Amino acid sequence: MIVGAPKEIYPGERRVALTPVVVPMLAKAGLEVAIEAGAGVAAGYPDALYKDKGAKVLTDRAPVFAQSDIIVQVLGHGANDKNGESDLRLMRRGLALVGFLRPLGTPTNDGKTDASRVQEIAQTGVTAFAVELMPRTTRAQSMDALSSMASIAGYKAVLEVANALPRIFPMMTTAAGTITPSRVLIIGVGVAGLQAIATARRLGAVVSAYDVRPAVKEQVQSLGARFVELPLETQDAQDARGYAKAQDEAFYAKQRELLGKVIAENDAVITTAVVPGKKAPVLVTAEMVKGMAPGSVVLDMAAERGGNCEVTRAGETVVVSGVSVIGPINLASGVPHHASQMYARNLTAFLANLVKDGKMRAAESDDIIRDTLLTQDGEVVNARVRELLGMPGLVASQ
């Protein structure tokens, strides 16, 4: 079987789905690699490195799709709402597609509903696997691309804040006296939040963190940060997969009231709170932003999902009362070399599990394959996605 990696076409995307080092690994699994010329250049992987490892470099995008049995992408149609639909004409029945497809995301730039984008993929007849649907199990950990990219994004978010903040992060004793360290608050302690805490601490900031799930307190403290505890009822804050659950508006209103004082004490705030399949909850109001000292920075990692901050604009920096509110898009692409390396290893582990003896295994044979399978034979087949999109369940014969 041939695995094809076309060049990423989302504007500004610098990552690549496969790196040269995984080509021999895939060969051991019985998979050949075809890559579009120039696909890895922006991430620091020139075509020559792929050739040296045994990959076939094709000069155009169409032959990559035509000659491949499996196409791997970073941002496929759905996750790429700018121009991802241009790849639909290159897809065909019998082709497998693996990548970020945003099956649970909220409508974004193209104005389409989630269902319409997922159904457009299904209508091509491809067998699509969405890496966002990877189960959170020990066996699937090496394939968890969502966590890998969240970790990269958490790291990059802190660097963006450090660059925008008119203060230095660490305490310094200088000839001009002692400079006090910056105070940074992380809201949302998932993978991205934990990496943001660790990075801010390494840069010397005094870090505190808040999460609706009290179970993460120990993780926060193990990284040397202070866990912010608010007097809120949080027993039902986490789902079976370990993700934060959406709460009602009364909960969020009380949370905002209590968080206001904490936010005002900090020089920078990084928000990371997202709920799969839901619009991001608003945790930081315009009034809270105004309560921060001039020159402070808010970076909203949930900008693409509607934002945790009331004044966030995706892809822009808004200044409110002297406070900069940054709404970044695609943070992981800002560290393309290692982001691509991590993503390629995740995909390689997934493909090695998916393909046996030159054939793709049936979804029924493996929970990882079953949970990530999104479309097949012209249908959206993932039960979780169908439920979230309001689609009826498939009958047993299908």
C-alpha positions as CSV (number, residue, x, y, z in Angstrom):
1,M,0.0,0.0,0.0
2,I,1.1,3.6,-0.7
3,V,0.7,6.4,1.8
4,G,0.6,9.8,0.2
5,A,1.4,13.1,2.0
6,P,0.3,16.2,-0.1
7,K,1.5,19.6,0.8
8,E,-0.6,21.4,3.3
9,I,-2.7,24.2,1.7
10,Y,-4.3,25.9,4.7
11,P,-3.0,29.5,4.5
12,G,0.2,29.8,6.7
13,E,0.3,26.1,7.5
14,R,4.0,25.1,7.8
15,R,3.6,21.5,9.1
16,V,3.8,18.4,7.1
17,A,2.1,15.1,7.8
18,L,5.1,12.8,7.4
19,T,8.8,13.5,8.1
20,P,11.7,11.6,6.5
21,V,12.5,9.7,9.7
22,V,9.2,7.8,9.6
23,V,9.6,6.6,6.0
24,P,11.7,3.5,7.0
25,M,9.3,2.9,9.9
26,L,6.3,2.8,7.5
27,A,8.3,0.5,5.2
28,K,8.6,-2.0,8.0
29,A,4.9,-2.0,8.2
30,G,4.6,-2.7,4.5
31,L,3.8,0.9,3.5
32,E,5.5,2.9,0.7
33,V,5.5,6.7,0.9
34,A,4.8,9.2,-1.8
35,I,5.1,12.9,-1.0
36,E,4.3,16.0,-2.9
37,A,7.4,18.0,-3.8
38,G,8.1,20.8,-1.3
39,A,5.6,19.5,1.2
40,G,8.2,19.5,4.1
41,V,10.3,22.5,3.1
42,A,8.6,25.0,5.5
43,A,9.1,22.6,8.4
44,G,12.8,22.1,7.6
45,Y,12.5,18.8,5.6
46,P,13.7,19.2,2.0
47,D,12.8,16.7,-0.7
48,A,16.3,15.2,-0.7
49,L,15.8,13.9,2.8
50,Y,12.7,12.1,1.8
51,K,14.4,10.6,-1.2
52,D,17.4,9.4,0.9
53,K,15.0,7.5,3.2
54,G,13.2,5.8,0.2
55,A,10.2,8.0,-0.4
56,K,8.9,8.8,-3.8
57,V,8.7,12.6,-4.4
58,L,5.9,13.6,-6.9
59,T,5.9,17.0,-8.6
60,D,2.1,17.6,-8.4
61,R,-0.7,17.2,-5.9
62,A,-3.1,15.2,-8.1
63,P,-0.7,12.3,-8.7
64,V,-0.2,12.0,-4.9
65,F,-3.9,11.4,-4.5
66,A,-4.2,9.2,-7.6
67,Q,-1.3,6.9,-6.8
68,S,-2.0,6.5,-3.0
69,D,-4.2,4.1,-1.1
70,I,-4.0,6.3,2.0
71,I,-3.8,10.1,2.2
72,V,-2.4,11.6,5.4
73,Q,-2.9,15.3,6.1
74,V,-2.4,17.7,9.0
75,L,-5.5,19.8,8.2
76,G,-8.0,18.0,5.9
77,H,-11.3,19.4,4.7
78,G,-13.3,20.3,7.8
79,A,-10.2,21.4,9.8
80,N,-9.2,23.4,6.8
81,D,-12.2,25.7,6.3
82,K,-10.4,28.1,4.0
83,N,-9.7,26.0,0.9
84,G,-9.8,22.4,2.1
85,E,-12.8,21.6,-0.2
86,S,-10.5,21.9,-3.2
87,D,-9.2,18.4,-2.3
88,L,-12.7,16.9,-2.5
89,R,-12.4,16.5,-6.3
90,L,-9.2,14.4,-5.8
91,M,-10.8,12.0,-3.4
92,R,-12.4,8.7,-4.6
93,R,-14.1,5.6,-3.3
94,G,-11.6,3.2,-2.0
95,L,-9.2,5.9,-0.8
96,A,-8.5,6.2,2.9
97,L,-8.0,9.7,4.5
98,V,-6.3,10.3,7.9
99,G,-5.9,13.7,9.5
100,F,-7.5,16.5,11.5
101,L,-11.0,16.8,10.0
102,R,-12.8,18.7,12.9
103,P,-15.8,16.4,13.1
104,L,-16.8,17.8,16.5
105,G,-15.9,21.5,15.9
106,T,-18.1,24.5,15.6
107,P,-18.8,26.3,12.3
108,T,-16.0,28.6,11.4
109,N,-14.8,30.8,8.5
110,D,-16.7,29.2,5.6
111,G,-20.1,29.5,7.4
112,K,-21.0,25.9,6.8
113,T,-22.4,23.6,9.5
114,D,-20.3,20.8,10.8
115,A,-22.6,18.3,9.3
116,S,-22.2,19.7,5.8
117,R,-18.4,19.5,5.9
118,V,-18.4,16.0,7.3
119,Q,-21.0,14.9,4.8
120,E,-19.0,16.4,1.9
121,I,-16.2,14.1,2.9
122,A,-18.5,11.2,3.1
123,Q,-20.0,11.9,-0.3
124,T,-16.6,11.4,-2.0
125,G,-16.7,7.7,-0.9
126,V,-13.5,7.9,1.0
127,T,-12.9,5.9,4.2
128,A,-12.0,8.8,6.6
129,F,-10.3,8.7,10.0
130,A,-10.4,11.8,12.2
131,V,-7.4,11.9,14.6
132,E,-9.5,14.1,17.0
133,L,-11.6,11.1,17.8
134,M,-8.6,9.0,19.1
135,P,-9.7,7.3,22.4
136,R,-7.9,8.3,25.5
137,T,-6.5,4.9,26.4
138,T,-3.0,3.6,27.2
139,R,-2.8,1.7,23.9
140,A,-3.7,4.8,21.9
141,Q,-1.4,7.2,23.7
142,S,1.3,6.9,21.0
143,M,-1.3,7.9,18.4
144,D,-2.8,10.8,20.2
145,A,-2.1,13.7,17.8
146,L,-4.5,16.0,19.5
147,S,-2.5,15.9,22.7
148,S,0.8,16.3,20.8
149,M,-0.4,19.4,19.0
150,A,-2.0,20.8,22.2
151,S,1.4,20.5,23.9
152,I,3.1,22.4,21.1
153,A,0.4,25.0,21.2
154,G,0.7,25.5,24.9
155,Y,4.4,26.0,24.6
156,K,4.0,28.5,21.7
157,A,1.3,30.4,23.5
158,V,3.6,31.3,26.4
159,L,6.3,32.6,23.9
160,E,3.7,34.7,22.2
161,V,2.7,36.2,25.6
162,A,6.3,36.8,26.6
163,N,6.9,38.6,23.3
164,A,3.8,40.8,23.7
165,L,4.1,41.6,27.4
166,P,6.1,44.8,28.1
167,R,7.6,43.1,31.2
168,I,10.2,40.4,31.6
169,F,9.1,37.0,33.0
170,P,11.8,36.2,35.6
171,M,12.9,38.0,38.7
172,M,16.2,39.8,38.1
173,T,18.7,41.4,40.4
174,T,20.4,44.2,38.5
175,A,22.5,47.3,39.1
176,A,19.3,49.2,38.9
177,G,17.6,47.1,41.6
178,T,15.5,44.0,41.7
179,I,12.9,43.4,39.0
180,T,9.9,41.4,40.2
181,P,8.7,38.4,38.1
182,S,5.6,38.5,36.0
183,R,2.5,36.8,37.2
184,V,0.8,34.5,34.7
185,L,-2.6,32.8,35.1
186,I,-3.5,29.7,33.0
187,I,-7.2,29.0,32.8
188,G,-7.9,25.4,31.7
189,V,-5.4,22.7,32.7
190,G,-5.6,20.2,29.9
191,V,-2.5,19.2,27.8
192,A,-2.1,22.7,26.5
193,G,-2.5,24.3,29.9
194,L,0.0,22.0,31.6
195,Q,2.6,22.7,28.9
196,A,1.9,26.5,29.2
197,I,2.4,26.2,33.0
198,A,5.7,24.4,32.6
199,T,6.9,26.8,29.9
200,A,6.0,29.9,31.9
201,R,7.7,28.5,34.9
202,R,10.9,27.7,32.9
203,L,10.9,31.4,31.8
204,G,10.8,32.4,35.5
205,A,7.2,33.7,35.9
206,V,5.1,33.2,39.0
207,V,2.3,30.9,37.7
208,S,-1.1,30.1,38.9
209,A,-3.7,28.0,37.2
210,Y,-7.5,27.3,37.4
211,D,-9.6,24.5,36.1
212,V,-13.2,23.5,36.8
213,R,-11.9,19.9,37.4
214,P,-10.5,19.8,41.0
215,A,-8.7,16.5,40.0
216,V,-6.0,18.4,38.2
217,K,-4.8,20.3,41.3
218,E,-2.0,17.8,42.0
219,Q,-0.7,18.1,38.4
220,V,-0.6,21.9,38.7
221,Q,1.3,21.8,42.0
222,S,3.7,19.2,40.7
223,L,4.8,21.8,38.1
224,G,5.5,24.4,40.7
225,A,2.3,26.5,40.1
226,R,-0.4,27.6,42.5
227,F,-3.8,26.0,42.0
228,V,-6.7,28.6,42.2
229,E,-9.6,27.1,44.1
230,L,-13.0,28.8,43.7
231,P,-16.1,27.9,45.9
232,L,-18.0,26.2,43.1
233,E,-19.8,22.9,42.8
234,T,-17.6,20.9,40.5
235,Q,-18.5,17.2,41.1
236,D,-19.9,16.8,37.5
237,A,-17.1,18.7,35.8
238,Q,-15.4,15.9,33.9
239,D,-16.6,13.3,31.4
240,A,-15.6,9.6,31.1
241,R,-12.8,10.6,28.6
242,G,-11.2,13.0,31.0
243,Y,-12.4,16.2,29.2
244,A,-14.1,19.1,30.9
245,K,-17.9,19.0,30.5
246,A,-20.0,21.9,29.5
247,Q,-21.8,23.6,32.4
248,D,-25.0,25.7,32.5
249,E,-24.9,29.5,32.3
250,A,-25.6,30.0,36.0
251,F,-22.3,28.1,36.7
252,Y,-20.3,30.2,34.3
253,A,-21.8,33.4,35.6
254,K,-20.7,32.5,39.2
255,Q,-17.3,31.4,37.8
256,R,-16.8,34.7,36.0
257,E,-17.7,36.7,39.2
258,L,-15.1,34.8,41.2
259,L,-12.4,34.8,38.5
260,G,-12.5,38.5,38.1
261,K,-10.5,39.2,41.2
262,V,-7.9,36.6,40.3
263,I,-7.4,37.9,36.8
264,A,-6.9,41.5,38.0
265,E,-3.9,40.3,40.1
266,N,-2.0,38.9,37.0
267,D,0.0,40.5,34.3
268,A,-0.9,37.8,31.7
269,V,-3.7,35.3,31.3
270,I,-3.8,32.4,28.9
271,T,-7.1,30.6,28.4
272,T,-7.3,27.1,27.0
273,A,-10.9,26.0,27.9
274,V,-12.7,24.1,25.1
275,V,-15.5,21.5,25.2
276,P,-15.6,19.0,22.4
277,G,-18.6,19.7,20.1
278,K,-19.5,22.9,21.9
279,K,-18.7,26.6,21.5
280,A,-16.0,27.6,23.9
281,P,-17.4,29.0,27.2
282,V,-16.9,32.7,27.9
283,L,-14.8,32.9,31.1
284,V,-13.2,36.4,30.8
285,T,-15.6,39.3,30.2
286,A,-14.8,42.7,28.8
287,E,-15.1,44.1,32.4
288,M,-12.4,41.7,33.6
289,V,-10.1,42.8,30.8
290,K,-10.6,46.4,31.8
291,G,-9.8,45.5,35.4
292,M,-6.3,44.4,34.4
293,A,-3.3,46.8,34.5
294,P,-2.5,48.6,31.3
295,G,0.1,46.6,29.3
296,S,-1.3,43.3,30.5
297,V,-1.9,40.5,27.9
298,V,-4.7,38.0,27.5
299,L,-4.0,35.1,25.0
300,D,-7.1,33.1,24.1
301,M,-6.2,29.7,22.8
302,A,-9.9,29.0,22.2
303,A,-10.2,31.8,19.7
304,E,-11.1,29.5,16.8
305,R,-14.0,28.0,18.9
306,G,-15.6,31.3,19.7
307,G,-13.1,32.3,22.4
308,N,-13.0,32.2,26.2
309,C,-12.7,36.0,26.3
310,E,-15.7,38.2,25.4
311,V,-13.6,40.5,23.2
312,T,-11.5,38.0,21.4
313,R,-11.4,38.1,17.6
314,A,-9.9,35.0,16.0
315,G,-6.7,35.8,14.2
316,E,-6.4,39.4,15.6
317,T,-5.1,41.3,18.5
318,V,-7.6,43.6,20.2
319,V,-6.5,46.3,22.6
320,V,-9.0,47.1,25.4
321,S,-8.1,49.8,28.0
322,G,-4.4,49.2,27.3
323,V,-4.8,45.4,27.6
324,S,-3.8,43.3,24.5
325,V,-6.2,40.4,23.8
326,I,-4.6,38.0,21.4
327,G,-6.8,35.5,19.4
328,P,-4.2,33.2,17.8
329,I,-5.1,30.6,15.1
330,N,-3.1,27.5,14.5
331,L,-0.4,28.0,17.1
332,A,1.2,24.6,16.5
333,S,2.1,25.6,13.0
334,G,4.5,28.2,14.6
335,V,6.8,25.4,15.6
336,P,6.6,23.3,12.4
337,H,9.7,21.2,12.7
338,H,9.0,19.5,15.9
339,A,5.2,19.7,15.5
340,S,5.6,17.8,12.2
341,Q,8.0,15.3,13.9
342,M,5.5,14.5,16.7
343,Y,2.5,14.4,14.3
344,A,4.3,12.0,11.9
345,R,5.2,9.6,14.7
346,N,1.5,9.7,15.9
347,L,0.3,8.9,12.4
348,T,3.0,6.2,11.9
349,A,1.8,4.4,15.0
350,F,-1.8,4.7,13.9
351,L,-1.1,3.4,10.4
352,A,0.9,0.4,11.8
353,N,-2.2,-0.5,13.8
354,L,-4.6,0.1,10.9
355,V,-2.8,-1.9,8.1
356,K,-1.9,-5.5,8.4
357,D,-0.7,-7.8,5.6
358,G,-1.3,-5.1,3.0
359,K,-4.9,-4.5,3.9
360,M,-6.8,-2.2,6.2
361,R,-8.3,-3.9,9.2
362,A,-12.0,-3.8,9.8
363,A,-13.3,-1.3,12.3
364,E,-15.0,-4.0,14.3
365,S,-11.6,-5.6,15.0
366,D,-10.1,-2.7,17.0
367,D,-11.5,0.0,19.3
368,I,-9.0,2.6,18.0
369,I,-10.0,2.0,14.4
370,R,-13.7,2.0,15.3
371,D,-13.6,5.2,17.3
372,T,-11.6,7.2,14.7
373,L,-13.5,5.9,11.7
374,L,-15.6,8.9,10.5
375,T,-16.9,8.1,7.0
376,Q,-17.2,4.9,4.9
377,D,-19.1,4.0,1.7
378,G,-20.7,7.4,1.4
379,E,-22.0,7.6,5.0
380,V,-21.0,9.3,8.2
381,V,-20.6,6.2,10.3
382,N,-19.1,7.4,13.6
383,A,-21.9,7.0,16.2
384,R,-20.6,9.8,18.4
385,V,-20.4,12.3,15.5
386,R,-23.8,11.3,14.2
387,E,-25.3,12.0,17.6
388,L,-23.6,15.4,18.0
389,L,-24.7,16.4,14.5
390,G,-28.3,15.4,15.2
391,M,-28.2,12.6,12.6
392,P,-30.2,9.4,13.1
393,G,-28.4,6.3,14.1
394,L,-27.4,3.8,11.4
395,V,-29.3,0.6,11.2
396,A,-27.5,-2.6,12.1
397,S,-27.1,-3.8,8.5
398,Q,-25.1,-0.7,7.7
